[in-house]
Amino acid sequence: MESFFGRLKVELVYAKNFQSIEEARSCIFSYIEIFYNRKRRHSANGGISPVAFEENAALAA
């Protein structure tokens, strides 16, 4: 979790000046659900996104 929150802060929070709590919530939700889980490559998954890893695992089963 420390690694995740570190990435979240570096890649989103420190790079943007939020105008409201709602804007921050929306951006963080988008970061997690759209970028982090679907597009960002993870070294623990062999350099592929979690979604691609899940799809490969389902095909292998």
Backbone as ProteinMPNN parsed JSONL, in Angstrom:
{"seq_chain_A": "MESFFGRLKVELVYAKNFQSIEEARSCIFSYIEIFYNRKRRHSANGGISPVAFEENAALAA", "coords_chain_A": {"N_chain_A": [[0.822, -1.191, 0.0], [2.006, 1.207, 0.673], [3.666, 1.715, -1.49], [1.76, 2.041, -3.524], [0.352, 4.368, -2.632], [2.457, 6.161, -2.673], [3.025, 6.279, -5.449], [0.542, 7.289, -6.334], [0.556, 9.86, -5.171], [2.866, 11.015, -6.368], [2.352, 10.768, -9.159], [-0.143, 11.984, -9.488], [-1.361, 13.654, -7.338], [0.627, 15.578, -6.427], [1.131, 16.771, -8.837], [-1.049, 18.236, -9.589], [-3.26, 20.973, -8.964], [-5.872, 20.984, -7.05], [-9.185, 22.265, -7.097], [-11.351, 21.795, -5.5], [-12.73, 19.528, -3.043], [-14.372, 17.643, -4.23], [-13.456, 17.659, -6.884], [-10.898, 16.618, -6.466], [-11.579, 14.049, -5.47], [-12.857, 12.966, -7.741], [-10.773, 12.983, -9.645], [-8.91, 11.29, -8.392], [-10.385, 8.92, -8.268], [-10.655, 8.414, -11.039], [-7.945, 8.121, -11.706], [-7.266, 5.762, -10.294], [-9.202, 3.799, -11.176], [-9.223, 3.987, -13.992], [-6.61, 4.592, -15.048], [-4.521, 3.413, -13.283], [-5.383, 0.735, -12.701], [-6.047, -0.273, -15.229], [-4.299, 0.533, -17.296], [-1.661, 1.244, -16.461], [1.523, -0.212, -16.226], [2.683, -2.876, -14.171], [5.345, -3.947, -12.198], [5.219, -6.221, -10.626], [3.483, -7.821, -11.988], [4.809, -8.806, -14.131], [5.338, -6.708, -15.832], [2.988, -5.91, -17.095], [-0.373, -4.554, -17.31], [-2.791, -4.701, -14.582], [-5.341, -5.508, -15.538], [-4.753, -6.748, -18.006], [-3.166, -8.798, -17.018], [-5.064, -10.261, -15.53], [-6.757, -11.042, -17.636], [-5.008, -12.684, -19.108], [-4.564, -14.679, -17.206], [-7.125, -15.766, -16.992], [-7.443, -16.856, -19.534], [-5.512, -18.812, -19.486], [-6.486, -20.586, -17.665]], "CA_chain_A": [[0.0, 0.0, 0.0], [2.883, 2.38, 0.687], [4.102, 1.938, -2.858], [0.613, 2.578, -4.265], [0.108, 5.76, -2.244], [3.577, 6.948, -3.182], [2.784, 6.496, -6.885], [-0.621, 8.175, -6.447], [0.976, 11.228, -4.858], [3.82, 11.513, -7.364], [1.776, 10.823, -10.502], [-1.381, 12.763, -9.582], [-1.649, 14.674, -6.321], [1.601, 16.679, -6.45], [1.163, 17.363, -10.169], [-2.288, 18.961, -9.874], [-3.78, 21.855, -7.929], [-7.31, 20.756, -7.022], [-9.978, 23.425, -6.688], [-12.349, 21.378, -4.516], [-12.652, 18.138, -2.598], [-15.05, 16.831, -5.24], [-12.535, 17.518, -8.016], [-9.855, 15.688, -6.02], [-12.192, 12.709, -5.453], [-13.095, 12.536, -9.118], [-9.478, 12.714, -10.28], [-8.326, 10.111, -7.756], [-11.164, 7.779, -8.748], [-10.264, 8.173, -12.428], [-6.575, 7.622, -11.69], [-7.256, 4.373, -9.841], [-10.033, 2.907, -11.981], [-8.946, 4.028, -15.427], [-5.187, 4.503, -15.366], [-3.714, 2.491, -12.482], [-5.821, -0.656, -12.825], [-6.266, -0.734, -16.606], [-3.264, 0.906, -18.255], [-0.315, 1.33, -15.899], [2.201, -1.496, -16.103], [3.146, -3.174, -12.82], [6.478, -4.878, -12.222], [4.807, -7.468, -9.97], [2.709, -8.591, -12.967], [5.623, -9.052, -15.315], [5.362, -5.534, -16.701], [1.71, -5.668, -17.78], [-1.398, -3.96, -16.445], [-3.586, -5.697, -13.86], [-6.416, -6.021, -16.384], [-4.141, -7.681, -18.944], [-2.754, -9.954, -16.227], [-6.288, -11.037, -15.245], [-7.208, -11.664, -18.885], [-4.081, -13.779, -19.415], [-4.808, -15.75, -16.232], [-8.396, -16.402, -17.343], [-7.22, -17.653, -20.743], [-4.666, -19.95, -19.13], [-7.226, -21.522, -16.796]], "C_chain_A": [[0.87, 1.261, 0.0], [3.335, 2.728, -0.719], [2.974, 2.556, -3.687], [0.393, 4.049, -3.924], [1.246, 6.679, -2.673], [3.402, 7.277, -4.651], [1.622, 7.469, -7.094], [-0.218, 9.627, -6.212], [1.881, 11.794, -5.94], [3.159, 11.719, -8.719], [0.529, 11.701, -10.609], [-1.432, 13.933, -8.612], [-0.681, 15.847, -6.389], [1.615, 17.41, -7.783], [-0.044, 18.247, -10.46], [-2.689, 19.812, -8.686], [-5.304, 21.748, -7.957], [-8.044, 21.979, -6.488], [-11.025, 23.088, -5.635], [-12.11, 19.925, -4.127], [-13.274, 17.218, -3.65], [-14.166, 16.629, -6.465], [-11.424, 16.527, -7.672], [-10.382, 14.253, -6.019], [-12.351, 12.151, -6.856], [-11.787, 12.17, -9.813], [-8.823, 11.466, -9.699], [-9.064, 8.856, -8.198], [-10.757, 7.414, -10.173], [-8.857, 7.592, -12.505], [-6.554, 6.14, -11.344], [-7.974, 3.461, -10.826], [-9.669, 2.874, -13.458], [-7.459, 3.836, -15.72], [-4.487, 3.39, -14.602], [-4.101, 1.034, -12.701], [-5.88, -1.16, -14.264], [-5.112, -0.48, -17.554], [-1.849, 0.834, -17.701], [0.285, -0.058, -15.745], [2.767, -1.653, -14.696], [4.263, -4.208, -12.89], [6.118, -6.219, -11.588], [4.02, -8.374, -10.913], [3.51, -8.872, -14.228], [5.61, -7.91, -16.305], [4.101, -5.299, -17.504], [0.7, -5.097, -16.789], [-2.168, -5.058, -15.71], [-4.704, -6.299, -14.702], [-5.871, -7.046, -17.375], [-3.693, -8.955, -18.218], [-3.941, -10.86, -15.931], [-6.797, -11.741, -16.504], [-6.316, -12.844, -19.265], [-4.309, -14.951, -18.482], [-6.096, -16.496, -16.567], [-8.24, -17.293, -18.583], [-6.409, -18.909, -20.441], [-5.414, -21.001, -18.317], [-8.133, -22.437, -17.546]], "O_chain_A": [[0.506, 2.267, -0.608], [3.381, 3.9, -1.092], [3.206, 3.485, -4.461], [0.262, 4.883, -4.82], [1.018, 7.843, -2.999], [3.605, 8.419, -5.063], [1.705, 8.367, -7.932], [-0.608, 10.516, -6.969], [1.688, 12.926, -6.384], [3.383, 12.744, -9.364], [0.174, 12.124, -11.709], [-1.536, 15.085, -9.034], [-1.115, 16.999, -6.407], [2.066, 18.553, -7.853], [-0.063, 18.942, -11.476], [-2.484, 19.423, -7.536], [-5.952, 22.362, -8.805], [-7.587, 22.64, -5.555], [-11.534, 23.978, -4.954], [-11.382, 19.195, -4.799], [-12.751, 16.138, -3.922], [-14.133, 15.534, -7.027], [-11.055, 15.693, -8.498], [-9.712, 13.345, -6.509], [-12.016, 10.996, -7.117], [-11.713, 11.148, -10.496], [-8.243, 10.669, -10.438], [-8.435, 7.835, -8.474], [-10.539, 6.242, -10.479], [-8.606, 6.673, -13.285], [-5.897, 5.351, -12.023], [-7.413, 2.456, -11.263], [-9.797, 1.834, -14.104], [-7.093, 3.006, -16.551], [-3.908, 2.5, -15.223], [-3.226, 0.184, -12.871], [-5.773, -2.365, -14.493], [-4.955, -1.212, -18.532], [-0.932, 0.406, -18.402], [-0.349, -0.966, -15.208], [3.264, -0.695, -14.104], [4.132, -5.227, -13.567], [6.664, -7.25, -11.982], [3.904, -9.573, -10.66], [2.934, -9.146, -15.281], [5.847, -8.118, -17.495], [4.127, -4.568, -18.493], [0.904, -5.155, -15.577], [-2.198, -6.205, -16.155], [-4.984, -7.491, -14.584], [-6.473, -8.104, -17.56], [-3.829, -10.057, -18.748], [-3.845, -12.08, -16.063], [-7.219, -12.897, -16.446], [-6.812, -13.886, -19.696], [-4.254, -16.103, -18.914], [-6.156, -17.719, -16.441], [-8.844, -18.363, -18.66], [-6.603, -19.947, -21.073], [-5.021, -22.167, -18.285], [-8.809, -23.268, -16.94]]}, "name": "protein", "num_of_chains": 1, "seq": "MESFFGRLKVELVYAKNFQSIEEARSCIFSYIEIFYNRKRRHSANGGISPVAFEENAALAA"}
